[in-house]
Amino acid sequence: MSSASHPTSLFSRNLRKNYPVAVRGEGCWIAADDGRRYLDASGQAAVVSIGHGVPEIGRAMAEQSNQIAFAHTTQFHSAPAEKLASRVLAIAPRNFHDGGRVYFTSGGSEATETALKLVRQYFLETNQPSRYRIISRQQSYHGSTLGAMSVSGNVARRAPYAPMIPEWGHVTPCFCYHCPFGKTFPECNLACADDLEAFLRANDASTVAAFIFEPVVGATLGAVAAVDGYTARIAEICRKRGILLIADEVMSGMGRTGKPFACQHWGLEPDIILTGKGIASGYAPLGAVLVAPRVAEAYEKGTAAFMHGFTYQSHPVSTAAGNAVFDYLEAHKLFDHVTPAGEALRKALSTIESHPHVGQVRGLGLLQAIEFVKDKATREPFPKDAGIAEKIRQAALEKDVLTYPTQGCVDGIRGDHILLAPPFIITPQESQLIAGAIQLALGKVFPT
Ligand SMILES: Cc1ncc(COP(=O)(O)O)c(C=O)c1O
């Protein structure tokens, strides 16, 4: 990002880079100390749902902080955490309604970490101590802690730490555009879902505790939704094998895809749902693990004590932010606004679809992505070193539009896309600005 050079004491994401200081947020826009206003087309990594700078949220947080900012969860519960837990369960799939529980964390990685331990202890509580492995999918992302990385399939993010993380098994994702089996839906008969069954048959299913997946893969594949029938087949395999099913909705949950949780597009009822990001729209660090009654009941009948904890779990101020964001989503009917806003964004992006290097524009609701390919007919990706996604990001930035680039969607290394996940309040005019910036970026990165 071009900016005045700032001396910094922060251990930044990239120590060679200068970062402008974000000074004010307003709706879909961020103003920085470099004098520029940026259009936040990616919601800062699919976090910001209600928009930046909503004063009610800060007021609710201040009020809670003045009343009681912190009370340790070994000794107290707090009213905002109780309230948010029941609200989140009420919008979750039906199987969470009667007796579900919520474990609040400070973000998505902690939610994944919590779920991994929660399922392990579930099998101890139910007298099945052989079960501990958690199977996941290639090209997925479940967080940056060592536990979360062990289930992540994002090759680049795992690579440096490979010696430190266990490998429990990764099966193929459901990704028709680059089908790992070279098949076409629906004639494929969901070969990707059956890959889980094949893996379990070949790899001692009696040691498997859970399967974790993103119903709509966010960062790594770039807004790839499961096809019809996939989640039902996966659920059936898990049920048959006595394996718990975890839906990671850290990115796709809390309305981002047009339903409160993406798994509701297919009527899926997982045992555990992880969410984060949009749950407090970036106003406070917050994540959540939704636990279905049958899992909670195993604990109730067993030791009742989960051997896990964070000092800041269920934080009163963070959950107060979550409630204020929830109030705002409801008052402004923003859950219902995502689908039409997503359609407007998609329509705006239709102008770039014919570009010879735009392979696919895809996604659900306001979780969308554009994949760039070297050859549109064969869907061949660019070599990694060409750095296309990053070049597009930089070129769009010249028009003050912020996007989220990633590589690796095809095979973990190759494949370039940018993710678009703007706040739910994005207007059709702002969507036009996003599409215009990407069109210009395409012209710059691929001059004719
Ligand atoms: C699907 C998914 N799970 C987990 C995480 C980790 O969340 P956090 O970065 O809040 O720790 C992310 C973050 O991008 C994510 O997209």
The ligand as a Gaussian input file, in Angstrom:
#p B3LYP/6-31G(d) Opt

LIG

0 1
 C      -13.362000     -20.461000       7.764000
 C      -12.437000     -19.831000       8.745000
 N      -12.175000     -20.450000       9.914000
 C      -11.355000     -19.933000      10.840000
 C      -10.731000     -18.721000      10.633000
 C       -9.827000     -18.149000      11.687000
 O      -10.425000     -17.046000      12.276000
 P       -9.562000     -15.922000      13.012000
 O       -8.698000     -15.297000      11.969000
 O      -10.617000     -14.985000      13.567000
 O       -8.779000     -16.570000      14.082000
 C      -10.965000     -18.035000       9.436000
 C      -10.311000     -16.756000       9.163000
 O      -10.222000     -16.279000       8.073000
 C      -11.834000     -18.599000       8.477000
 O      -12.098000     -17.982000       7.307000

